[in-house]
Amino acid sequence: MSLEEKAKAAAKNIEGKAQEALGNVTGDPADKTEGQAKQVEAEARNAKEDVKDGVKDIVDKA
């Protein structure tokens, strides 16, 4: 996984956690839901990079 992609995923995850927490504090369900969605997006980015790394390892071994 490239450092740039790791950083983007981590930033999106932190952003999502902060927004979800804000939604919890203010009682705004839209903020809470949007924060959770950002966290899911970060997980998906990480999963995509993991797959790319796995394919690269297989190709390198071949």
NUKOL-416002 format. One record per residue (C-alpha): residue number from 1; x, y, z; residue in one letter. Coordinates in Angstrom, 1 decimal, padded with zeros to 4 digits. Each point is the difference from the previous one (the first is absolute). Layout:
# NUKOL-416002
(node NUM (X Y Z) 'A')
...
# end
This chain:
# NUKOL-416002
(node 1 (000.0 000.0 000.0) 'M')
(node 2 (001.4 003.3 -000.9) 'S')
(node 3 (000.6 002.5 002.7) 'L')
(node 4 (-002.1 002.6 -001.7) 'E')
(node 5 (-003.0 -002.4 -000.2) 'E')
(node 6 (000.5 -001.0 003.7) 'K')
(node 7 (000.1 003.6 001.0) 'A')
(node 8 (-003.2 000.8 -002.0) 'K')
(node 9 (-001.8 -003.0 001.6) 'A')
(node 10 (001.1 001.0 003.5) 'A')
(node 11 (-001.0 003.6 -000.5) 'A')
(node 12 (-003.5 -001.1 -001.3) 'K')
(node 13 (-000.4 -002.3 003.0) 'N')
(node 14 (001.0 002.7 002.5) 'I')
(node 15 (-002.3 002.4 -001.8) 'E')
(node 16 (-002.9 -002.5 000.2) 'G')
(node 17 (000.6 -000.7 003.7) 'K')
(node 18 (000.0 003.7 000.8) 'A')
(node 19 (-003.2 000.6 -001.9) 'Q')
(node 20 (-001.7 -003.0 001.6) 'E')
(node 21 (001.0 001.3 003.4) 'A')
(node 22 (-001.3 003.4 -000.8) 'L')
(node 23 (-003.3 -001.5 -001.1) 'G')
(node 24 (-000.2 -001.9 003.3) 'N')
(node 25 (000.7 003.1 002.0) 'V')
(node 26 (-002.4 002.3 -001.9) 'T')
(node 27 (-002.6 -002.7 -000.6) 'G')
(node 28 (000.2 000.5 -003.8) 'D')
(node 29 (-000.7 -003.4 -001.6) 'P')
(node 30 (001.2 001.3 -003.4) 'A')
(node 31 (003.5 000.8 001.3) 'D')
(node 32 (000.1 -003.3 001.8) 'K')
(node 33 (-000.9 -001.9 -003.1) 'T')
(node 34 (002.3 002.0 -002.3) 'E')
(node 35 (002.9 -000.6 002.5) 'G')
(node 36 (-000.7 -003.8 -000.1) 'Q')
(node 37 (-000.1 000.1 -003.8) 'A')
(node 38 (003.4 001.6 -000.1) 'K')
(node 39 (001.4 -002.7 002.3) 'Q')
(node 40 (-001.4 -002.7 -002.3) 'V')
(node 41 (001.6 001.8 -003.0) 'E')
(node 42 (003.4 000.0 001.9) 'A')
(node 43 (-000.4 -003.8 000.6) 'E')
(node 44 (-000.8 -000.5 -003.7) 'A')
(node 45 (003.1 002.0 -001.0) 'R')
(node 46 (002.1 -002.2 002.3) 'N')
(node 47 (-001.5 -003.2 -001.4) 'A')
(node 48 (000.6 001.2 -003.6) 'K')
(node 49 (003.6 000.6 000.8) 'E')
(node 50 (000.4 -003.3 001.7) 'D')
(node 51 (-001.3 -001.8 -003.1) 'V')
(node 52 (002.4 002.0 -002.2) 'K')
(node 53 (002.9 -001.0 002.3) 'D')
(node 54 (-001.1 -003.7 -000.1) 'G')
(node 55 (-000.1 000.0 -003.8) 'V')
(node 56 (003.4 001.7 -000.1) 'K')
(node 57 (001.4 -002.6 002.3) 'D')
(node 58 (-001.4 -002.8 -002.2) 'I')
(node 59 (001.4 001.5 -003.1) 'V')
(node 60 (003.4 000.6 001.6) 'D')
(node 61 (000.2 -003.7 001.0) 'K')
(node 62 (-001.0 -001.2 -003.4) 'A')
# end
